[in-house]
Amino acid sequence: MKIGDAIRTVRLEQGATLEKIALAAGTDAANLSRIERGKQGFTPEMIARISTALKLPVSALYSRVEQATAAYRVAPVNESAEKFPEAELFASRFGQLNSENQHLVLEFVKTLLKWQKQCLVEQPETAGTAVRRSAGKK
């Protein structure tokens, strides 16, 4: 997550429009939209005005970014790298994705883990082999 994502999240949680927050921050909706999407840079003063328009301190926005980043941080690959050399490549490529795509990848992994857990509950001794067999089929 980046600061623009945090701004958009808070704005949507508050039910505020781009226009309302942009007007209160002394900018226009197009600029705020570009900041939220990470397409436009910003000054510390602009972030301060946006946070004031959102009625929260700048630190609260950065705190959201930090919390989200910590929640989605990729675990160290040290042990699994020996078993799965592609894990290090995956971690490297994951870091190259923008925050939205990182989120999508993590949601996909969560879905796979839920599916795997469900398979283990239903058929504990064959769940892993079913996954390997289906992965080999085309």
Long-range contacts (C-beta under 8 A, 24 or more apart in sequence): 1-64, 1-65, 1-68, 1-69, 1-72, 1-99, 1-103, 2-38, 2-65, 2-99, 3-42, 3-47, 3-61, 3-62, 3-65, 4-35, 4-36, 4-37, 4-38, 5-36, 5-38, 5-65, 5-68, 5-99, 5-100, 6-61, 6-62, 6-64, 6-65, 6-68, 7-32, 7-35, 7-36, 7-50, 7-54, 7-61, 8-36, 9-64, 10-54, 10-56, 10-60, 10-61, 10-64, 11-36, 11-54, 14-54, 16-54, 20-53, 21-50, 21-53, 21-54, 22-53, 24-49, 24-52, 24-53, 25-49, 25-50, 25-52, 25-53, 38-98, 38-99, 72-102, 72-103, 72-106
